Every structure is written in structure tokens, then in C-alpha cells.
Amino acid sequence: MFAAILLLVLLPLLAYLYVHSRFASQRAAILQSLSLPPSTKILAFFHPYCNAGGGGERVLWAAIAYIQRTRPGLLSVVYTGDVDATKSEILKKVESRFSITLAPETLHFVFLKRRVLIEDATYPHFTLIGQSMGSVGLVLEAMSLLVPHAYIDTMGYAFTLPVVRLFGVPVGAYVHYPTVSPPMISRVQSTPKLIYYHAFMLLYALALRRARVLMVNSTWTKKHVDAVLAYPGFGRWGIVRPLVVYPSCDNREMARLPLEGRERVVISIAQFRPEKDHAKQIRALHELLAEHPEHAEQGIKLVLIGGCRNAADEARVEVLRALARELSVDKYVQFELNAPYPDMLAWLRRASVGLNTMLDEHFGINVVEFMAAGVIPIAHASGGPLEDIVVPFQGEITGYHAITATEFASQIHAALTLSSEEDLAIRQRARAWAVQRFSEAEFEAAWEGSGWSKLVG
Ligand SMILES: *[C@@H]1O[C@H](CO)[C@@H](O)[C@H](O)[C@H]1NC(C)=O
């Protein structure tokens, strides 16, 4: 009897106390190594690839820089698998890559050795489940090294959220891209696959629902995350609504280009990948010249600027060149493959109009760049360019939308035949909007509005 009580009550209690004091001493050791007061709250970010230098990393560093500035009494910690880099190397790269200066006094890195658990190469089959379970393993390593006061996943590892909650830590997430969502699987045909996806999505929904603060990077992502949270008809009770927090774009250089003196140059900036639909741009030019031959006399030029990474991309470029010849517009089409940044900037300075023909692009950073550079955008009427980017500002248009080649042709005509006052007004508006909406200040205001500080109390 006595032994049973001992086993059932005392042992778990002792285990709890032991673990708890271990967590506390880990925290104390870290705070001491940074000479911070023992009462300092620790906010941890799960970002195993923090040194990758991509758009997702920019969000992480911009958020930390903001928190350091506005809550200097808080310690930010990043769980990373970049064991080859040192803290000062990472900070230097953040500075040179993003021009973001971080304060080393209130930033600490916890290096994880088991990042291989989340690499896709580790799971040739069942990658979704494999990586998700792997992230559970990795976050357990993280918790064994440090249990923070609050936790935010910024890389899309939703399955880490319930695990961290088990340690009594409030959690949040910034979602760039949903792992899976009902609209994404609506086209899956085979029954076993459907069952797999639905089972996975149920777990994903349950995991995401553990977040007290949820941010998403665009309207597109919000729609998908909303659909996941509502799956499978759980209802809305008790769940947090995701808030759109647009990443900031660094377009200071573009925003300095002069708005006047533009040439009859139409540009496109996109990798030569099939979904970018460059062929539509060439067809639009063909239709434009058929309908309004005066543009040919005025020396119109379509410049396709883009990355060409491999033989498949090169083959696509050849097909595009052949199309231009076939439609007899090759004289007016110019390809700029793998142009260095200064060349791209030079085109942005000369161009009047910029095209984006991709269907359902999630965001469209190239369209933001057109606008910041004062290039009038004509973007596909779908996805981010329709919902987030080329939208009215102060009640007036900031560019055009089109779907078919014919529509693109008539919008190019419209943009090239504006009166000079209208022309300048659109360029100014597009620039003002793009710079403001995707600025650091907007990002910070939205981040604050997410209620992240609830997590640290
Ligand atoms: C959101 O993240 C996804 C995935 O990284 C990316 O494709 C998309 O462009 C991002 N959206 C914004 C607004 O940056």
C-alpha cells in the first residue's frame, strides 16, 4: 500500500521537481554567461536554418531586432542547426545580407546537433510525416538544452508547438507556407493518398491550434491557414485568428530611381520557369503590335530579365525565342539571362511598364520591386499581385491587371498612352504604396499588433 502511494505520487513529483530545477539552472547558466539579471524572460525562436539568408530569415531577424529595441529587458534565443557558424559570424552575415544590426547582449544561440532529423533527404518516402516527426525529435533536443519562457516557430514546424506546450511554455508561430491545406489536396485523386493527407491535416490542424499567437506572411497563406484551422469542421471556438504580417522588402535603392524620362521599354523579371508563363508576354506583344502598329515605330522593346539555372531553363528560353520569331516580334524582344543586380537596376530605371503573367503567384516580390522603382505594373489578376500588391491606394489605381494575352496587350497600350500627368501620378502612387506597405515600420507595427508580447507576459 505504502509502496504504491510512493510510486504513484512521490516519484512523479520528485521527477517533476528534478526536471524543473534542471530547467531553471540551465536558464540561469545562460543568463549568467551573458551577464543578464536572473529574472530576465527568455523568448525563443525555432529556426533551424537561421543562417540561410533567405526571405524567411529576414523576417526572423527583423522581428528580433524590433524586440531588442522595444523590449531591451528580454533575451531572444534562436534554436539553430547551423553548428558550423559562430554567433559573431551569424550576426555579421545578418548585417551584410540584410543591413539589420542585432545587439549581441540580448541574443543567444542554442545549437542543435540533430538537424538531419528534418532534412528532406532523410525521408525519401512519406516526407511530410517524416519531417514532422523529425521536428518533434529536434525540438526535444532544443528543450533538453533550454526551456524558454515563450516560444515562436518561424520555420513552419507546427508539430513542435504541442511538444513545447507540454513543458508549460506558451507558443506562437509565424507561417510562411502551410505544410498542407484543404485547397491543396482538393486535386488529389488516389484514395490511399487522400487518407494520408487527411490524417496528416487533422494532426496539423490540432498542432496549429496550440498557438496563442499566429502570424502569416500573406493573404494567400492566411486563406490556407484559416482552412486548416477550421478542419474538419471543428468550429471557431477558442482558436486564434491568424494575422497577416507582411515581410518587409528592402527596396530603398529602387525607390531612389527617377520617375521621369522613361523609355518605351516593357520589362519582365522572372526565372525562366514554366509557371511564369513568359510565352504570354510575347503573345501580348504580338497582339499589341497587330492592334497598334504605332508602338513598333516608337521603338517598343520587351526585355525578359531572368535567372536561367540549368539546361531545362535554357531549353525554355530557346522555345521562347522561337515563338518570338514565329510571331515576327523577335526584333522587339530582348533576353537578359542571369543579369547581375546593377544591370537589373538599370532596366528598372529605363522601363515604363513591368509584366507579371504568373497565375496564382503567392506573393510576387518582383511586382513590389516594379512599383518601388516607379515601373507601372501589369500583373496577372490572381494571387498576391491581385490581393496584396497592385491594389488601389488613396482610392486610385497603382497599376493594372490582366488575364489573357489580349488583355495584357490592351493594358500595355493603356499604360503607354497615359497623359504625362496621369503617367507620373500612377508611378508616384505605386512607389509610395509599395514602399509604405512593405516597409520595416509596417512590419513592426503588424508584428506588435499580433499580440506576441502576451506570450512573455
Ligand atoms: C510567404 O512565404 C512563401 C514561402 O517562403 C513565399 O513563397 C512567399 O513569397 C511569401 N510571401 C511574402 C509576402 O513574402
The ligand as an SDF file (V2000), in Angstrom:
LIG
                    3D

 14 14  0  0  0  0  0  0  0  0999 V2000
    5.4970   33.7570  -47.9430 C   0  0  0  0  0  0  0  0  0  0  0  0
    6.3540   32.6420  -47.8770 O   0  0  0  0  0  0  0  0  0  0  0  0
    6.3730   31.8390  -49.0330 C   0  0  0  0  0  0  0  0  0  0  0  0
    7.2460   30.6400  -48.7640 C   0  0  0  0  0  0  0  0  0  0  0  0
    8.5290   31.0210  -48.4090 O   0  0  0  0  0  0  0  0  0  0  0  0
    6.8590   32.6440  -50.2180 C   0  0  0  0  0  0  0  0  0  0  0  0
    6.7870   31.8720  -51.3920 O   0  0  0  0  0  0  0  0  0  0  0  0
    6.0130   33.8890  -50.3610 C   0  0  0  0  0  0  0  0  0  0  0  0
    6.5410   34.7010  -51.3750 O   0  0  0  0  0  0  0  0  0  0  0  0
    5.9940   34.6610  -49.0610 C   0  0  0  0  0  0  0  0  0  0  0  0
    5.1390   35.8150  -49.1410 N   0  0  0  0  0  0  0  0  0  0  0  0
    5.5600   37.0400  -48.8720 C   0  0  0  0  0  0  0  0  0  0  0  0
    4.5160   38.0860  -48.8140 C   0  0  0  0  0  0  0  0  0  0  0  0
    6.7400   37.2940  -48.6920 O   0  0  0  0  0  0  0  0  0  0  0  0
  1  2  1  0
  1 10  1  0
  2  3  1  0
  3  4  1  0
  3  6  1  0
  4  5  1  0
  6  7  1  0
  6  8  1  0
  8  9  1  0
  8 10  1  0
 10 11  1  0
 11 12  1  0
 12 13  1  0
 12 14  2  0
M  END
$$$$
